Amino acid sequence: MRSIVDIVKFINSRLCNIIPGIKLYNIAQIVSREDHTIPADGDNSTAFDDTHPAQIYHKITGMTMTQQTTGYGDSNNLLYTYQMSMIVFFNKQSIRPEDFPIIVQANIPQRFNTDNTQSVNIKFLSAILNDQQVFAQEYRNATAYRLGVNHRLFQINYTLEVVYKPGCFEKCPEETNCKN
């Protein structure tokens, strides 16, 4: 796999040591199940449970594309800007939600690259610390899920500015080896 999935895997690799036993998911989306909605990563539910001390999944909320001039000739790169959210569930954690975005920022480099990118810039924008607001957004009519006294559910908003390597998307993903 290549693209945004690999970038989120890199981010998760930097988050895995922050809280021992944390459960990290990749990109999830809200899916309908009977009469309610829950977040899912493909066929796997990312809904919170109390078997892990913390859980995190990411969501793509938007994407823009712009030309990025390189300064020489006709060579222009496309800059893909992904608007992202990191949904964080704490189960009896000693880390305060308002401190967690600062800890995350300290563990992820502001600029990095992956096998398929020339550059990735991550910019943290805001955090929604209102548990009920995030719960209502992620779990519509989901009576099976309730936040307990020691649970916290919050959202960290960030952007990823990505320049992919040339040629990475000229073929279908299964046919491409993009390690230029």
C-alpha positions in Angstrom: 0.0 0.0 0.0 1.1 3.5 -0.6 -0.2 7.0 -0.1 -1.9 8.5 3.0 -2.2 5.0 4.6 1.6 4.8 4.8 1.8 8.3 6.2 -0.6 7.4 9.0 1.3 4.2 9.7 4.4 6.3 10.2 2.5 8.6 12.6 1.3 5.6 14.5 4.8 4.2 14.7 5.8 7.4 16.6 2.7 7.2 18.9 3.0 3.5 19.9 5.4 4.1 22.8 3.6 7.0 24.4 1.1 4.8 26.3 2.0 1.1 27.0 -0.6 -1.1 25.5 -2.2 1.6 23.3 -4.3 0.3 20.3 -3.6 2.2 17.1 -5.8 2.0 14.0 -5.2 3.5 10.6 -7.8 5.6 8.7 -11.4 5.0 9.8 -14.7 6.3 8.6 -18.2 6.4 10.1 -20.3 3.4 9.0 -23.9 2.5 9.6 -24.8 -0.6 11.6 -28.5 -1.2 11.8 -29.9 1.9 13.4 -26.7 3.5 14.6 -23.2 4.6 13.4 -19.8 3.6 14.6 -16.2 4.3 13.4 -14.6 1.4 11.4 -11.2 0.8 9.7 -12.4 -1.3 6.8 -14.3 -4.3 8.2 -12.9 -3.8 11.7 -14.7 -1.6 14.3 -12.6 1.0 15.9 -15.2 1.7 18.5 -13.7 2.2 22.0 -13.6 -0.5 24.6 -12.0 -0.7 28.0 -9.7 -3.6 27.1 -7.0 -1.1 26.1 -5.6 1.8 28.1 -6.0 4.1 25.0 -7.1 3.8 21.4 -6.5 6.1 18.5 -7.8 6.2 14.9 -7.5 8.8 12.2 -10.1 10.3 9.8 -9.7 12.2 6.5 -12.1 15.1 6.6 -11.1 16.8 3.4 -8.3 17.2 0.8 -7.1 20.0 -1.5 -4.6 20.0 -4.3 -2.4 22.9 -5.4 0.5 23.4 -7.8 3.8 23.9 -6.0 6.5 25.6 -8.2 10.0 24.2 -7.8 11.7 27.2 -9.3 13.2 25.7 -12.5 11.6 25.1 -15.9 8.3 23.3 -16.2 8.7 21.1 -13.2 5.8 21.7 -10.8 4.8 19.3 -8.0 1.3 18.8 -6.8 0.9 19.6 -3.1 -1.9 17.4 -1.5 -3.2 18.8 1.7 -5.2 16.4 3.8 -7.4 17.7 6.6 -7.2 15.1 9.3 -8.6 14.2 12.7 -7.1 11.9 15.3 -9.8 10.5 17.6 -8.4 9.5 21.0 -10.0 7.4 23.7 -8.5 7.2 27.1 -9.5 4.5 29.6 -8.3 5.6 33.1 -5.2 7.5 31.9 -3.1 9.8 33.9 -2.4 12.0 30.9 -4.7 14.9 30.7 -6.4 15.4 27.3 -5.2 19.0 27.1 -1.6 17.7 27.5 -1.8 14.9 25.0 -1.6 17.1 21.8 1.6 18.6 23.1 3.0 15.1 23.8 2.0 14.0 20.3 3.7 17.0 18.7 6.9 16.2 20.7 7.0 12.7 19.3 6.2 13.3 15.6 8.7 15.3 13.5 7.1 18.3 11.8 8.7 17.3 8.5 9.4 13.7 7.3 9.1 11.5 4.3 8.1 7.9 3.5 9.1 5.6 0.6 6.6 7.2 -1.7 6.8 10.8 -0.7 9.2 13.6 -1.3 8.0 15.4 1.7 5.3 15.4 4.4 4.6 18.3 6.7 2.3 17.8 9.7 0.6 20.8 11.2 -1.4 20.5 14.4 -4.4 22.9 14.3 -6.8 22.4 17.2 -8.3 19.9 19.7 -11.9 19.3 20.7 -11.8 18.3 24.3 -15.6 18.1 24.8 -16.2 14.4 25.3 -19.9 14.6 24.5 -19.4 16.6 21.3 -16.9 14.0 20.0 -19.1 11.1 21.1 -22.2 12.5 19.4 -20.1 13.0 16.2 -18.7 9.4 16.2 -21.6 7.4 17.7 -25.0 8.4 16.5 -27.8 6.4 18.2 -25.3 3.9 19.5 -26.8 2.9 22.8 -24.3 0.1 23.4 -21.5 2.7 23.8 -21.3 4.9 26.8 -18.5 6.9 28.2 -17.7 5.9 31.8 -16.5 8.1 34.6 -12.8 7.5 33.9 -13.2 7.6 30.1 -12.1 10.5 27.9 -12.9 10.9 24.1 -11.4 13.8 22.3 -10.2 14.9 18.8 -7.0 16.4 17.6 -7.2 18.2 14.2 -4.2 18.4 12.0 -3.2 18.7 8.3 -0.8 16.7 6.3 0.9 18.6 3.4 2.2 15.9 1.0 4.3 15.9 -2.1 4.4 12.4 -3.7 7.4 11.1 -5.7 6.9 11.4 -9.5 5.4 8.3 -11.1 4.0 6.8 -7.9 0.4 6.9 -9.2 0.8 6.3 -12.9 -0.3 2.7 -12.5 -2.7 0.9 -10.2 -1.4 0.3 -6.6 -1.0 -3.4 -7.2 1.3 -2.9 -10.2 3.6 -0.2 -8.8 6.8 -0.3 -6.9 7.5 3.4 -6.1 10.8 3.4 -4.4 12.4 6.1 -6.6 
